[in-house]
Every structure is written in structure tokens, then in C-alpha cells.
Amino acid sequence: RVGYHSIAHRATDKAGNTSEAKKVSFTIAQGGGVPAPNCAEFDERHTVFVGTIDTGVPNRITRNRCTINELIEDEKDWSSHALFLKHVTTVLDKLKTDGVIDQRERRAINQAAKQSGIGKPG
């Protein structure tokens, strides 16, 4: 919590000897810490899904601290299936280059994207 804090503590050893109480005080300022990553969406599932298709590929954290699922924008309103597949290919190429996924995992995610129908009318 933000604000002033004070803690009293003692040290105790295995024999049961206890030290005098010590006190420490500190202030927690607003806005500290590491900012959240700028991911397109929030997705903590254990495996990569494309639409409703589970690829079985582990949903790993990438260099920019987003998960693979968060980088594949399958919830966006795509104007065509081809544009969605181009997006997926771009993401997968970067993930493969960065060593996040291997060729087998790339194929599995790409196949799921093709089967998903995302961007198709209806």
C-alpha cells in the first residue's frame, strides 16, 4: 500500500534466544515498480489458442513480456482471412527468429490460424 509504514521485528535462534525489538519505518510512493507490458490483449492460458482452436503449443512469455496468445490478435475484427493470416505469419516469423518457438510449433499455430476462419464473413 502507498504511504508510511512501520514494522517491529525480533530475531530468534533455534535455542529460543530472542533479540531486543527493532523498528524500521519506510514510505511507499505512488507509481513505483515496472510498468505493465503493452500487449494487444490479456491472455494467461497455458497453451496457444487461435480463436477456439487449442494448438497445444505452450503459451510462452516473449521478449516484450507479452505471451504468444497476447501477440496473436485473434479477437480483432479482421476485414479478411488473408489479412489475419498475414498478421499471424508476421508474428510467428518474429517468434521463430527470437527462438521463442520452433518450426513444429510454428506450423501448429499457423495451421490453427488457417482452420480458425477468423476474418471470413459470417
VMD Tcl script that builds the backbone (N, CA, C; Angstrom):
set m [mol new atoms 366]
animate dup $m
set s [atomselect $m all]
$s set {name element resname resid chain x y z} {
  {N N ARG 1 A 0.827 -1.194 0.000}
  {CA C ARG 1 A 0.000 0.000 0.000}
  {C C ARG 1 A 0.864 1.248 0.000}
  {N N VAL 2 A 0.381 2.266 -0.665}
  {CA C VAL 2 A 1.059 3.552 -0.696}
  {C C VAL 2 A 0.942 4.201 0.672}
  {N N GLY 3 A 2.033 4.835 1.149}
  {CA C GLY 3 A 2.005 5.559 2.411}
  {C C GLY 3 A 3.132 5.172 3.348}
  {N N TYR 4 A 3.036 5.665 4.569}
  {CA C TYR 4 A 4.051 5.446 5.599}
  {C C TYR 4 A 3.780 4.122 6.308}
  {N N HIS 5 A 4.836 3.343 6.532}
  {CA C HIS 5 A 4.709 2.055 7.209}
  {C C HIS 5 A 5.803 1.916 8.252}
  {N N SER 6 A 5.500 1.202 9.331}
  {CA C SER 6 A 6.459 0.943 10.397}
  {C C SER 6 A 6.314 -0.512 10.817}
  {N N ILE 7 A 7.449 -1.206 10.949}
  {CA C ILE 7 A 7.429 -2.621 11.309}
  {C C ILE 7 A 8.368 -2.847 12.485}
  {N N ALA 8 A 7.895 -3.605 13.479}
  {CA C ALA 8 A 8.744 -4.024 14.599}
  {C C ALA 8 A 9.074 -5.498 14.395}
  {N N HIS 9 A 10.339 -5.871 14.652}
  {CA C HIS 9 A 10.747 -7.264 14.440}
  {C C HIS 9 A 11.783 -7.675 15.479}
  {N N ARG 10 A 11.894 -8.979 15.684}
  {CA C ARG 10 A 12.888 -9.570 16.588}
  {C C ARG 10 A 13.530 -10.750 15.882}
  {N N ALA 11 A 14.751 -11.032 16.253}
  {CA C ALA 11 A 15.436 -12.226 15.758}
  {C C ALA 11 A 15.373 -13.282 16.850}
  {N N THR 12 A 15.087 -14.525 16.448}
  {CA C THR 12 A 15.045 -15.641 17.392}
  {C C THR 12 A 15.852 -16.789 16.808}
  {N N ASP 13 A 16.726 -17.391 17.649}
  {CA C ASP 13 A 17.504 -18.531 17.156}
  {C C ASP 13 A 16.839 -19.837 17.581}
  {N N LYS 14 A 17.424 -20.973 17.153}
  {CA C LYS 14 A 16.847 -22.290 17.449}
  {C C LYS 14 A 16.811 -22.597 18.939}
  {N N ALA 15 A 17.706 -21.993 19.695}
  {CA C ALA 15 A 17.748 -22.232 21.145}
  {C C ALA 15 A 16.681 -21.428 21.879}
  {N N GLY 16 A 16.006 -20.533 21.163}
  {CA C GLY 16 A 14.945 -19.752 21.783}
  {C C GLY 16 A 15.384 -18.383 22.261}
  {N N ASN 17 A 16.646 -18.010 22.049}
  {CA C ASN 17 A 17.119 -16.680 22.425}
  {C C ASN 17 A 16.483 -15.647 21.501}
  {N N THR 18 A 16.012 -14.548 22.091}
  {CA C THR 18 A 15.326 -13.515 21.318}
  {C C THR 18 A 16.024 -12.180 21.510}
  {N N SER 19 A 16.196 -11.447 20.428}
  {CA C SER 19 A 16.852 -10.139 20.492}
  {C C SER 19 A 15.863 -9.070 20.939}
  {N N GLU 20 A 16.410 -7.891 21.218}
  {CA C GLU 20 A 15.574 -6.724 21.513}
  {C C GLU 20 A 14.762 -6.398 20.257}
  {N N ALA 21 A 13.591 -5.854 20.446}
  {CA C ALA 21 A 12.766 -5.464 19.296}
  {C C ALA 21 A 13.428 -4.312 18.553}
  {N N LYS 22 A 13.438 -4.404 17.263}
  {CA C LYS 22 A 13.956 -3.331 16.398}
  {C C LYS 22 A 12.779 -2.808 15.588}
  {N N LYS 23 A 12.873 -1.557 15.190}
  {CA C LYS 23 A 11.798 -0.953 14.420}
  {C C LYS 23 A 12.382 -0.352 13.144}
  {N N VAL 24 A 11.686 -0.559 12.059}
  {CA C VAL 24 A 12.078 0.045 10.793}
  {C C VAL 24 A 10.856 0.745 10.207}
  {N N SER 25 A 11.078 1.906 9.622}
  {CA C SER 25 A 9.994 2.673 9.010}
  {C C SER 25 A 10.374 3.000 7.575}
  {N N PHE 26 A 9.368 3.082 6.724}
  {CA C PHE 26 A 9.607 3.396 5.318}
  {C C PHE 26 A 8.325 3.944 4.709}
  {N N THR 27 A 8.479 4.577 3.555}
  {CA C THR 27 A 7.342 5.134 2.830}
  {C C THR 27 A 7.303 4.532 1.431}
  {N N ILE 28 A 6.135 4.078 1.029}
  {CA C ILE 28 A 5.942 3.569 -0.329}
  {C C ILE 28 A 5.281 4.675 -1.136}
  {N N ALA 29 A 5.959 5.062 -2.215}
  {CA C ALA 29 A 5.470 6.149 -3.063}
  {C C ALA 29 A 4.525 5.618 -4.138}
  {N N GLN 30 A 3.667 6.484 -4.603}
  {CA C GLN 30 A 2.739 6.163 -5.691}
  {C C GLN 30 A 3.512 5.937 -6.987}
  {N N GLY 31 A 3.089 4.961 -7.802}
  {CA C GLY 31 A 3.614 4.794 -9.147}
  {C C GLY 31 A 4.931 4.070 -9.277}
  {N N GLY 32 A 5.398 3.400 -8.257}
  {CA C GLY 32 A 6.653 2.671 -8.355}
  {C C GLY 32 A 6.477 1.359 -9.090}
  {N N GLY 33 A 7.562 0.694 -9.370}
  {CA C GLY 33 A 7.510 -0.625 -9.986}
  {C C GLY 33 A 7.667 -0.590 -11.491}
  {N N VAL 34 A 7.623 -1.750 -12.069}
  {CA C VAL 34 A 7.782 -1.906 -13.513}
  {C C VAL 34 A 6.418 -1.764 -14.173}
  {N N PRO 35 A 6.304 -0.916 -15.194}
  {CA C PRO 35 A 5.003 -0.777 -15.858}
  {C C PRO 35 A 4.607 -2.062 -16.581}
  {N N ALA 36 A 3.316 -2.262 -16.698}
  {CA C ALA 36 A 2.807 -3.447 -17.398}
  {C C ALA 36 A 3.204 -3.383 -18.873}
  {N N PRO 37 A 3.417 -4.541 -19.501}
  {CA C PRO 37 A 3.765 -4.532 -20.927}
  {C C PRO 37 A 2.594 -4.048 -21.778}
  {N N ASN 38 A 2.910 -3.516 -22.946}
  {CA C ASN 38 A 1.888 -3.005 -23.854}
  {C C ASN 38 A 1.451 -4.127 -24.796}
  {N N CYS 39 A 0.584 -5.004 -24.312}
  {CA C CYS 39 A 0.110 -6.147 -25.099}
  {C C CYS 39 A -1.271 -5.822 -25.676}
  {N N ALA 40 A -1.546 -6.380 -26.845}
  {CA C ALA 40 A -2.827 -6.116 -27.518}
  {C C ALA 40 A -4.019 -6.589 -26.688}
  {N N GLU 41 A -3.847 -7.674 -25.959}
  {CA C GLU 41 A -4.913 -8.229 -25.120}
  {C C GLU 41 A -4.260 -8.960 -23.954}
  {N N PHE 42 A -5.050 -9.405 -22.980}
  {CA C PHE 42 A -4.536 -10.120 -21.814}
  {C C PHE 42 A -4.969 -11.573 -21.914}
  {N N ASP 43 A -4.004 -12.493 -21.910}
  {CA C ASP 43 A -4.325 -13.914 -22.088}
  {C C ASP 43 A -3.298 -14.774 -21.370}
  {N N GLU 44 A -3.697 -15.397 -20.272}
  {CA C GLU 44 A -2.789 -16.224 -19.475}
  {C C GLU 44 A -3.044 -17.720 -19.625}
  {N N ARG 45 A -3.736 -18.140 -20.685}
  {CA C ARG 45 A -3.955 -19.574 -20.873}
  {C C ARG 45 A -2.610 -20.276 -21.022}
  {N N HIS 46 A -2.578 -21.556 -20.675}
  {CA C HIS 46 A -1.323 -22.316 -20.677}
  {C C HIS 46 A -0.833 -22.672 -22.070}
  {N N THR 47 A -1.747 -22.787 -23.022}
  {CA C THR 47 A -1.359 -23.123 -24.393}
  {C C THR 47 A -1.894 -22.066 -25.354}
  {N N VAL 48 A -1.305 -22.016 -26.543}
  {CA C VAL 48 A -1.695 -21.032 -27.554}
  {C C VAL 48 A -3.004 -21.460 -28.216}
  {N N PHE 49 A -3.971 -20.564 -28.190}
  {CA C PHE 49 A -5.249 -20.741 -28.882}
  {C C PHE 49 A -5.299 -19.757 -30.034}
  {N N VAL 50 A -5.864 -20.187 -31.154}
  {CA C VAL 50 A -6.189 -19.268 -32.245}
  {C C VAL 50 A -7.692 -19.388 -32.413}
  {N N GLY 51 A -8.406 -18.340 -32.029}
  {CA C GLY 51 A -9.861 -18.436 -31.947}
  {C C GLY 51 A -10.197 -19.455 -30.870}
  {N N THR 52 A -10.901 -20.512 -31.246}
  {CA C THR 52 A -11.266 -21.564 -30.281}
  {C C THR 52 A -10.388 -22.804 -30.417}
  {N N ILE 53 A -9.382 -22.747 -31.285}
  {CA C ILE 53 A -8.536 -23.917 -31.557}
  {C C ILE 53 A -7.308 -23.912 -30.656}
  {N N ASP 54 A -7.179 -24.966 -29.855}
  {CA C ASP 54 A -6.020 -25.144 -28.974}
  {C C ASP 54 A -4.904 -25.811 -29.772}
  {N N THR 55 A -3.776 -25.120 -29.912}
  {CA C THR 55 A -2.653 -25.645 -30.697}
  {C C THR 55 A -1.799 -26.638 -29.918}
  {N N GLY 56 A -1.907 -26.619 -28.588}
  {CA C GLY 56 A -1.055 -27.460 -27.753}
  {C C GLY 56 A 0.330 -26.875 -27.532}
  {N N VAL 57 A 0.634 -25.757 -28.175}
  {CA C VAL 57 A 1.937 -25.093 -28.026}
  {C C VAL 57 A 1.923 -24.294 -26.723}
  {N N PRO 58 A 2.958 -24.418 -25.880}
  {CA C PRO 58 A 2.994 -23.638 -24.636}
  {C C PRO 58 A 2.901 -22.133 -24.905}
  {N N ASN 59 A 2.097 -21.448 -24.131}
  {CA C ASN 59 A 1.891 -20.004 -24.271}
  {C C ASN 59 A 3.007 -19.265 -23.531}
  {N N ARG 60 A 4.171 -19.189 -24.159}
  {CA C ARG 60 A 5.368 -18.632 -23.523}
  {C C ARG 60 A 5.348 -17.102 -23.480}
  {N N ILE 61 A 6.138 -16.576 -22.549}
  {CA C ILE 61 A 6.377 -15.137 -22.469}
  {C C ILE 61 A 7.433 -14.789 -23.515}
  {N N THR 62 A 7.229 -13.698 -24.236}
  {CA C THR 62 A 8.163 -13.264 -25.275}
  {C C THR 62 A 9.074 -12.161 -24.736}
  {N N ARG 63 A 9.975 -11.682 -25.562}
  {CA C ARG 63 A 10.939 -10.648 -25.138}
  {C C ARG 63 A 10.271 -9.373 -24.639}
  {N N ASN 64 A 9.113 -9.026 -25.194}
  {CA C ASN 64 A 8.449 -7.792 -24.766}
  {C C ASN 64 A 7.480 -8.021 -23.604}
  {N N ARG 65 A 7.575 -9.200 -22.972}
  {CA C ARG 65 A 6.799 -9.582 -21.784}
  {C C ARG 65 A 5.332 -9.868 -22.079}
  {N N CYS 66 A 4.966 -9.995 -23.347}
  {CA C CYS 66 A 3.625 -10.442 -23.725}
  {C C CYS 66 A 3.693 -11.938 -24.004}
  {N N THR 67 A 2.587 -12.645 -23.790}
  {CA C THR 67 A 2.555 -14.064 -24.146}
  {C C THR 67 A 2.280 -14.193 -25.644}
  {N N ILE 68 A 2.517 -15.387 -26.177}
  {CA C ILE 68 A 2.240 -15.633 -27.596}
  {C C ILE 68 A 0.771 -15.325 -27.895}
  {N N ASN 69 A -0.138 -15.804 -27.026}
  {CA C ASN 69 A -1.572 -15.541 -27.226}
  {C C ASN 69 A -1.872 -14.048 -27.298}
  {N N GLU 70 A -1.152 -13.255 -26.513}
  {CA C GLU 70 A -1.400 -11.814 -26.495}
  {C C GLU 70 A -0.914 -11.130 -27.772}
  {N N LEU 71 A 0.043 -11.735 -28.457}
  {CA C LEU 71 A 0.567 -11.149 -29.693}
  {C C LEU 71 A -0.290 -11.483 -30.909}
  {N N ILE 72 A -0.950 -12.634 -30.877}
  {CA C ILE 72 A -1.817 -13.035 -31.993}
  {C C ILE 72 A -3.196 -12.418 -31.750}
  {N N GLU 73 A -3.518 -11.410 -32.529}
  {CA C GLU 73 A -4.749 -10.641 -32.315}
  {C C GLU 73 A -5.946 -11.319 -32.975}
  {N N ASP 74 A -6.365 -12.438 -32.388}
  {CA C ASP 74 A -7.483 -13.197 -32.958}
  {C C ASP 74 A -8.844 -12.657 -32.537}
  {N N GLU 75 A -8.874 -11.688 -31.637}
  {CA C GLU 75 A -10.145 -11.094 -31.216}
  {C C GLU 75 A -10.446 -9.801 -31.964}
  {N N LYS 76 A -9.489 -9.342 -32.760}
  {CA C LYS 76 A -9.671 -8.131 -33.563}
  {C C LYS 76 A -10.667 -8.413 -34.692}
  {N N ASP 77 A -11.353 -7.386 -35.147}
  {CA C ASP 77 A -12.313 -7.520 -36.248}
  {C C ASP 77 A -11.553 -7.398 -37.571}
  {N N TRP 78 A -11.096 -8.537 -38.097}
  {CA C TRP 78 A -10.314 -8.558 -39.331}
  {C C TRP 78 A -11.232 -8.439 -40.543}
  {N N SER 79 A -10.822 -7.645 -41.539}
  {CA C SER 79 A -11.646 -7.450 -42.741}
  {C C SER 79 A -11.536 -8.619 -43.712}
  {N N SER 80 A -10.496 -9.455 -43.554}
  {CA C SER 80 A -10.380 -10.648 -44.400}
  {C C SER 80 A -9.538 -11.706 -43.698}
  {N N HIS 81 A -9.752 -12.942 -44.085}
  {CA C HIS 81 A -8.978 -14.064 -43.542}
  {C C HIS 81 A -7.511 -13.937 -43.961}
  {N N ALA 82 A -7.290 -13.469 -45.191}
  {CA C ALA 82 A -5.918 -13.307 -45.702}
  {C C ALA 82 A -5.124 -12.310 -44.861}
  {N N LEU 83 A -5.749 -11.205 -44.454}
  {CA C LEU 83 A -5.057 -10.218 -43.608}
  {C C LEU 83 A -4.727 -10.805 -42.242}
  {N N PHE 84 A -5.664 -11.584 -41.692}
  {CA C PHE 84 A -5.396 -12.235 -40.406}
  {C C PHE 84 A -4.221 -13.197 -40.541}
  {N N LEU 85 A -4.208 -13.999 -41.602}
  {CA C LEU 85 A -3.113 -14.955 -41.803}
  {C C LEU 85 A -1.780 -14.239 -42.000}
  {N N LYS 86 A -1.794 -13.092 -42.673}
  {CA C LYS 86 A -0.567 -12.303 -42.848}
  {C C LYS 86 A -0.059 -11.824 -41.490}
  {N N HIS 87 A -0.974 -11.357 -40.642}
  {CA C HIS 87 A -0.618 -10.930 -39.284}
  {C C HIS 87 A 0.009 -12.090 -38.514}
  {N N VAL 88 A -0.629 -13.257 -38.555}
  {CA C VAL 88 A -0.124 -14.431 -37.832}
  {C C VAL 88 A 1.262 -14.812 -38.346}
  {N N THR 89 A 1.451 -14.803 -39.652}
  {CA C THR 89 A 2.751 -15.135 -40.240}
  {C C THR 89 A 3.833 -14.176 -39.754}
  {N N THR 90 A 3.522 -12.890 -39.710}
  {CA C THR 90 A 4.477 -11.887 -39.229}
  {C C THR 90 A 4.862 -12.156 -37.776}
  {N N VAL 91 A 3.868 -12.427 -36.938}
  {CA C VAL 91 A 4.122 -12.723 -35.519}
  {C C VAL 91 A 4.962 -13.992 -35.388}
  {N N LEU 92 A 4.577 -15.047 -36.104}
  {CA C LEU 92 A 5.285 -16.329 -36.000}
  {C C LEU 92 A 6.721 -16.237 -36.503}
  {N N ASP 93 A 6.951 -15.487 -37.577}
  {CA C ASP 93 A 8.318 -15.316 -38.087}
  {C C ASP 93 A 9.212 -14.675 -37.028}
  {N N LYS 94 A 8.692 -13.652 -36.351}
  {CA C LYS 94 A 9.462 -12.971 -35.290}
  {C C LYS 94 A 9.713 -13.915 -34.118}
  {N N LEU 95 A 8.690 -14.671 -33.715}
  {CA C LEU 95 A 8.845 -15.604 -32.593}
  {C C LEU 95 A 9.866 -16.688 -32.914}
  {N N LYS 96 A 9.872 -17.162 -34.142}
  {CA C LYS 96 A 10.838 -18.196 -34.552}
  {C C LYS 96 A 12.245 -17.614 -34.577}
  {N N THR 97 A 12.405 -16.418 -35.139}
  {CA C THR 97 A 13.708 -15.746 -35.181}
  {C C THR 97 A 14.249 -15.511 -33.769}
  {N N ASP 98 A 13.362 -15.139 -32.844}
  {CA C ASP 98 A 13.763 -14.874 -31.455}
  {C C ASP 98 A 13.974 -16.144 -30.640}
  {N N GLY 99 A 13.665 -17.312 -31.221}
  {CA C GLY 99 A 13.852 -18.574 -30.511}
  {C C GLY 99 A 12.760 -18.900 -29.510}
  {N N VAL 100 A 11.621 -18.220 -29.613}
  {CA C VAL 100 A 10.504 -18.470 -28.692}
  {C C VAL 100 A 9.786 -19.761 -29.071}
  {N N ILE 101 A 9.660 -20.004 -30.383}
  {CA C ILE 101 A 9.016 -21.225 -30.881}
  {C C ILE 101 A 9.945 -21.919 -31.869}
  {N N ASP 102 A 9.722 -23.218 -32.066}
  {CA C ASP 102 A 10.483 -23.951 -33.085}
  {C C ASP 102 A 9.599 -24.133 -34.326}
  {N N GLN 103 A 10.137 -24.790 -35.342}
  {CA C GLN 103 A 9.414 -24.941 -36.609}
  {C C GLN 103 A 8.129 -25.753 -36.450}
  {N N ARG 104 A 8.168 -26.806 -35.636}
  {CA C ARG 104 A 6.973 -27.629 -35.415}
  {C C ARG 104 A 5.864 -26.798 -34.763}
  {N N GLU 105 A 6.228 -25.987 -33.765}
  {CA C GLU 105 A 5.249 -25.141 -33.081}
  {C C GLU 105 A 4.716 -24.057 -34.024}
  {N N ARG 106 A 5.596 -23.527 -34.869}
  {CA C ARG 106 A 5.178 -22.525 -35.851}
  {C C ARG 106 A 4.115 -23.112 -36.783}
  {N N ARG 107 A 4.368 -24.335 -37.263}
  {CA C ARG 107 A 3.403 -24.998 -38.157}
  {C C ARG 107 A 2.066 -25.222 -37.457}
  {N N ALA 108 A 2.102 -25.661 -36.199}
  {CA C ALA 108 A 0.865 -25.940 -35.454}
  {C C ALA 108 A 0.020 -24.676 -35.287}
  {N N ILE 109 A 0.665 -23.564 -34.939}
  {CA C ILE 109 A -0.070 -22.307 -34.758}
  {C C ILE 109 A -0.597 -21.809 -36.103}
  {N N ASN 110 A 0.228 -21.893 -37.135}
  {CA C ASN 110 A -0.188 -21.451 -38.470}
  {C C ASN 110 A -1.371 -22.276 -38.984}
  {N N GLN 111 A -1.334 -23.587 -38.762}
  {CA C GLN 111 A -2.435 -24.468 -39.183}
  {C C GLN 111 A -3.729 -24.103 -38.454}
  {N N ALA 112 A -3.621 -23.814 -37.162}
  {CA C ALA 112 A -4.800 -23.405 -36.388}
  {C C ALA 112 A -5.361 -22.089 -36.920}
  {N N ALA 113 A -4.477 -21.168 -37.299}
  {CA C ALA 113 A -4.927 -19.887 -37.857}
  {C C ALA 113 A -5.695 -20.116 -39.154}
  {N N LYS 114 A -5.190 -21.007 -40.000}
  {CA C LYS 114 A -5.874 -21.309 -41.266}
  {C C LYS 114 A -7.247 -21.932 -41.015}
  {N N GLN 115 A -7.336 -22.810 -40.015}
  {CA C GLN 115 A -8.596 -23.501 -39.706}
  {C C GLN 115 A -9.586 -22.620 -38.949}
  {N N SER 116 A -9.097 -21.553 -38.336}
  {CA C SER 116 A -9.931 -20.739 -37.448}
  {C C SER 116 A -11.078 -20.021 -38.150}
  {N N GLY 117 A -10.891 -19.666 -39.400}
  {CA C GLY 117 A -11.926 -18.910 -40.102}
  {C C GLY 117 A -11.986 -17.448 -39.696}
  {N N ILE 118 A -11.050 -16.997 -38.879}
  {CA C ILE 118 A -11.049 -15.600 -38.434}
  {C C ILE 118 A -10.865 -14.691 -39.646}
  {N N GLY 119 A -11.739 -13.689 -39.761}
  {CA C GLY 119 A -11.707 -12.754 -40.878}
  {C C GLY 119 A -12.615 -13.142 -42.029}
  {N N LYS 120 A -13.161 -14.355 -41.977}
  {CA C LYS 120 A -14.089 -14.783 -43.034}
  {C C LYS 120 A -15.483 -14.259 -42.710}
  {N N PRO 121 A -16.263 -13.897 -43.733}
  {CA C PRO 121 A -17.622 -13.414 -43.473}
  {C C PRO 121 A -18.489 -14.498 -42.821}
  {N N GLY 122 A -19.391 -14.054 -41.954}
  {CA C GLY 122 A -20.343 -14.988 -41.358}
  {C C GLY 122 A -19.941 -15.369 -40.047}
}
mol reanalyze $m
mol bondsrecalc $m
mol representation Tube
mol addrep $m
